[in-house]
Each structure stands twice: as structure tokens, then as C-alpha cells.
Amino acid sequence: MAEDASSGDEFDDWFIESIKLYNDLHIYELQHATQVIEWTDEKNVCVAGCEFLKKNEILQLSLPQKLYNKDSQGLCPERDFKVEHGGFSERPVYSLRHIQGTSLLVTSGPPDNSLQLWKIGAEDTDVIGLIGSIENRVMENIWSRISVSKMMSSRVLHGSRVNNIQVTDIESKMELYKLGFDGTVHVYDTSSWNAAEKEVQPLFIHKGHSFSDRGDEAEIPLVTTHTWCPWKPRTILSAATDGSFHVWDWADFHTS
């Protein structure tokens, strides 16, 4: 009981302090935990369950009017998220992406690296229905990471390891490109890609993490993550398993 009281007091203190810390703070509760939050348009997001040994819900939720009402922060008729569409996945959902300009979703999760294709409003209903799957060239018992392009909505980049990443056409389910990576960061210009090419060349390769000061006997570090700088279009931040953290802007010799 003492611990419950202490926990309650800490929450009350934080809640009161939050009045000073945030311009806006809205707190909601989902019925189940999720590892994914994906926008499908400016007023809707998708979430999905991530539990083993049970069916997991995939839900498209419409935002409460209060969150997107730009004119007033007063009383709004809808004050909570509303379920617009829903479905069930037989596996945990660890990654989910919406294909821009369509009603399609792509998900992945254990026990393997295949992708699942879903349609929001399947057969003109409120159901998110499973319509197919995509297999990776190299099947493994590791779930795939997924990325989609705003420019090429019919293609998805996916893979469970840096050496088995591929680009697949969603409509034909054909593998378009095989991209193998190591401890480097590859920059690609996807606007120049076409279906006739099986292998594509990167615009630039950042090899800096491979030459970090790690000692003679240490393994070559692997890149763990990277992100684009939001206000500098050509600047990238990247990190690797040895703790190295780089911020870089590559020189474009084609325009010099």
C-alpha cells in the first residue's frame, strides 16, 4: 500500500508540473500495448498489438477533434480516439507502414521475415483484411524492418539483416533490387530507379564507422541507425555498434 501511495504521489507531482512543461499534453490509453504508430492521413493513425501466442488487433483510429482543431481548443464533440477500421493478425506486429495514396498496409513480425499485406476497408467494410504476403529471398526466423517511399508507392524495402535487404514491387510481388550492406551507410537516389535494373549503385557510401578507433583485434562495427537532419537536406546522423556517432554531409562531385 505504501508503494502504491508513493507512486500515486509521484504521478500527481508530475501531472501538476506538466502544466509548466507542455504547451499541450493529451493522455489516452490503448487496450493493448503497441510498437507501431503510423499515419494513414492527417486525421487517422494505425496501431497494432505486439503480443505472442494470441491474436493481435490492427486498428485505424481517427484522432479526437481536439487534436486537429486549429481554430479552438475549447469543447469538441469527439474527445477520444474512435476505431474506424480493424482486423486481427495471427502474429505480433513489430513494424507497420502505410502505402501512401492507397488503402494498403504492410506489416512484419515474428516468427519469420515475411511481410503481410493488408487492405483498409476490405470489400467496402470496416475491416482491415489480410490480402497476401511477401517472402524475402533469404527466409530467416528474424522479423523484417520495413521502409516505404513517398515517391514510389508500389515498392517496399525490407529485410531482417544488413546483407539481405531487398526492394519488392507490392503489386507483382517481384523482387526488384537486392541491397547488401555491411558496416557502412549507403545513400541512394531512388528517383532514378527503374524495374529493368536488378542491382543499383549507391550515390555515396559513408565508410567512416569502419575506421573507428577500436583496436586491432576488434570486429568491424555495424551501423545501428541513421537519420536525416530535418533542416539540412544533405546532412545525415549515423551511429554504430562501437559507440561511434557521425554527422556528415557528402560532397556531390557530379554537380561540382
N, C-alpha and C positions, 0 to 999 in steps of 0.2 A: 504493500500500500504506500509505503514511504517513497519508493521509486516512482510509482505512478504519479504521486503528488508532485515530486520533483520535476518529472517530465512535463507535467501539465503547466507548472510554473515557468519552465524554460520556454515552452511554446507561447504562453501568454506574454512573456517579456519580448520574445522575438516579434510577435504579432504587433505589439504596441510600437516597437522600434521600427517596424516595416513602414509605418506611416511616414517616417522621415526618409527611409531608404529608397522608396519606389515612387515614381510618378503614377504608375498603375500596377496593381497586383490583383490577379484573379486566380482563385484556388478552386480546383474541381477534383473530383475523384472518379477514376475508372473502376469498373467492376473487377478487372484483372490487370495485372502489370503488362506493360508493353515495352518492346525495344525499338519500335519504329513509330515515327510521326512523319507523314508525307502529305504535302499539299496536293489536292487534285484541282482546285481552283481557288479563287480569292476568299471563298466563304466556306470551304469544306476541307477536312483533313481525313486521312485514313490512319487507323491504329490497328494493331493485331496482337493476339496473345502469344506467349513465348514459353509455354509450359510443356513438359514432356508427358507422355502417356495419357493424353487427353486431347479432345478436340479443342482447337483454339479459334476464337471468333476473329473475323476480319470485318471491321466496321468503317463505313464512311460517315463521319459526323459533321453536321452543319454547326458552325460557330454560333454562339449566342449573339443576338443582335447588338448587345452592348459592346462586343469586342470589335465590330467593324463599323459601328455607327459613328461617323466622323462629325456629325453635326452637334450631338449632345451626348452627355454621359449620364443623363437622367434615367427615369424609369423606362424599361423596354419590355415588350410583351414576352419575349423569349429570353430567359435568364440562365439557361443551362444548355449543354450540348444536346443535339437531337440526332437520333440514328436515322439516316436517310436510306442507307443500304447496308446489308450484312450477309455474311456467309461463314462457313466453317472450314478450317484447314485441319487435315489429319496429322500435321506435323507442326512443331514450333516455327514461328515466323521470326527470323533474325534480321532479315533485310527485305524492304519493300520499296518499290519505285513505281510511280505513275508515268505512263507513256503520254507525253504531252500531246494535246489535240485529239485524244481518243478516250474511250472509257475502259482502257486496259490497265491492269496492274501486273507487275512481275514480282514474285516473292521467292525467297530461298530460306532454307533452314535444315537442321539435322533431319535424317541421318546421312545425307549424301550431298553432292554438289550440283544436283539438278535444279532447274528453275521451274516454277509453276506459273502458268498464265491464267489470269482471272479477268472476267468482264463485269463491270459495274452495271447493274440493271439488266442482267441477262434475261433474254426473252421478255423484255418490257415489264419486268417485275422489280421489286425492291431487293432482289437477291444479288449478291456478289458470287458469281458462279465460276467454278473451275472449268476452263475450256481446253487445257492442254499443258504440255510440259516441254522443256528444252534440256537435252542432255549435253554435258560437257564432253569434249573429245576424250579427256582422261577422267574416268569416273573414280571418285575418292569418297571416303567416309568423312569428309570435311565440308561444311556448308560454304556456298559461294558468296562472295561480295558482288554487288550489282551496281552498275552505273549506267545512266541513260543520257542521251544527247538531246538538247533542245532543238538542234538543227536537223537531226536525222531521227525522227520519232519512231521509225520502224526497226531501229537497231539497238541492241543491248550489249554492253560489255560486262563480262562475268568471268569468275574464276575463283578457285579455292587456294591457289598458291601463285607466287610470282612467276613461276615457269609454265603455267597452264592457263593463262588468261586469253580469252578469245572474244571476238565480236560476232554476234549471231543476228541474222535477219529474223524478226519475230514472225512475219507472215509466212515465209517459206521454211523457217527453222533451219536454214542453211548456215553453216559456218562461213563467214566472210574473211576473217583475218585471224591469224594465230599470233599472239603477242607474248613473247617470253621475256621476263625481267630478272634482274639479279639485284645487286646492291646499289643500283643507280636509279635516277629519276628520268623518265623519258617524256619529252614534250612532243605532242603530235598536232598537226593541223588537220582536223577531221573534215574541213570543208573541201579538201582536195581528194577525199577517198571516193573510190568507185568500186562496184561489185566485181569488176574484172581482176582486181588485184588481190592475190592471196596473202602476200607479205607486204607490209607497208613500212616505210622508213621513218624514223623519228626526225622531227625538226631540230631537236637538240637533246643531248644526253648529259646530265649532270653527274659527274663521277667523283665529286668531292668527298662523299662519305666513305668511298673505298680507300681513301688515302688518309683517313683519320689516324691520329697518334694512338695506336693500340698495342704496340709491341710486336715483335717478330713472330711469336707463336700464336697470337690470337687469330680467330677466324675473321674473314671479311664481314663487316657488319651489313645487315639488311635494312633497307629503308622501311620504316614502320608507318609513316604517314606523310602527307604533304597537303598543302592548301594554297590557293591563290590569294594574294593580297587584294582586298576588296577595292582599294582606291588606286592601286598601281597595276595596270592590266598585265604587265610582263614580269611581275615580281612574284616569286614562289618561296614559301617557307617549307622546309623539309626536315625530318628527323630520322635517326637510325637507331639500331639496337645497342650501339656503343654509347649512346647519350649525346652524340653529335647533333647539333641543331644549326641549320644553314638558312640564310636568307639571300636569295640570288636573283639576278636579272640577266638573262643571257644576251649576248651580242648577236644581232641578226646580220650576218655577213652578206646576205642576199640583197639587202637594201642599202648597204654602205657603199 
